[in-house]
């Protein structure tokens, strides 16, 4: 019988998930300053390279998360986690020195490559060390820890504004935030080192069922659509605030904080009750419809109440969907947990990249357009999920 993961060991895994998401978020406010320090002069070039640097990080995640997950199925998962956390911290320290533009791109690529190791290994470790009845709740906690890291990272990047990195006449960059988050990553790696050894169960032993590739593929597609949709909501709201900053009286950061708070609340408290009442298939359909409704509200939003309601609906949907889809993929993965969770991380980052890139172009054509298209895709996904659930219930 599988022994259950202790609370202390699970806390170390949560710290690893939060640390790597903080490492991504903390760079967002300081990237333009880093580009300026690398010698880029014009504002347009600074904005362009800032976008490409973020894309470089995301592309590395998409490409390498499945490979790290496959490696985590072959060796002790602690070493995959330690490599990812140590590499992420080293990449943060690297950008605090003058690297030039090429060095900055190399550092962000290495950051993405190493960070890609963490979440697949965390999920795979939890699956193989947890009682099955605890998986839904623990996956929700991992998603919440990641969301908290995304919230804390930019806040630190903005808040710890000590002018340690000089950027000539363009102001200063806070290296203190980068150092703090790098140390958090090292501490998380040290915590992982204290965990029990965790290796994948060899294929064919323990009576493990083979993987259901079709179910995994459908869940990966849903993951990409869901993350694309929430990215459209966040990027579109940011662009709308820049175009009319005083339109509804609330800064966009407040909506993001509301989104994170609702998502965490849903994952901590509401998800288990909703799943018991509705069942997992109906709950996923309802969450997709809620996310679609939130995007539709954003398309016609003209006030703080409507915008806040839209973010609440979208965040509630995301709070249900991220852990639920992870459980679906895990239950269909058989013994290849790391490989499957790495593919989910890649699908999520691909959805994020496509959503961010498409929103800017579509918003320039017509501000409601990205919200309407993403909402329509999400509604189609809800229909497909409902059809799949009905088909599975048929004799």
Secondary structure, DSSP 8 states (H G I E B T S, - for coil): ------HHHHHHHHHHHHHHHHHHHHHHTTHHHHHHHTT--SHHHHHHHHHHHHHHHHHHHHHHHHHHHHHHTTS-HHHHHHHHHHHHHHHHHHTTS--HHHHHHHHHHHHHHHHHHHHHHHHHHHHHHS-GGGHHHHHHHHHHHHHHHHHHHHHHHHH---EEEE-GGG-EEEHHHHHHHHHHHHHHHHHHHTS-------TTGGG-----HHHHHHHHHHHHHHHHHHHHHHHHHHHHHHHSTTSSSS-HHHHHHHHHHHHHHIIIIIHHHHHHHH-HHHHHHHHHHHHHHHHHHHHT--SHHHHHHHHHHHHHHHHHHHHHHHHHHHHHSTT-HHHHHHHHHHHHHHHHHHHHHHHHHHHHH-TTHHHHHHHHHHHHHHHHHHHHHHHHH--
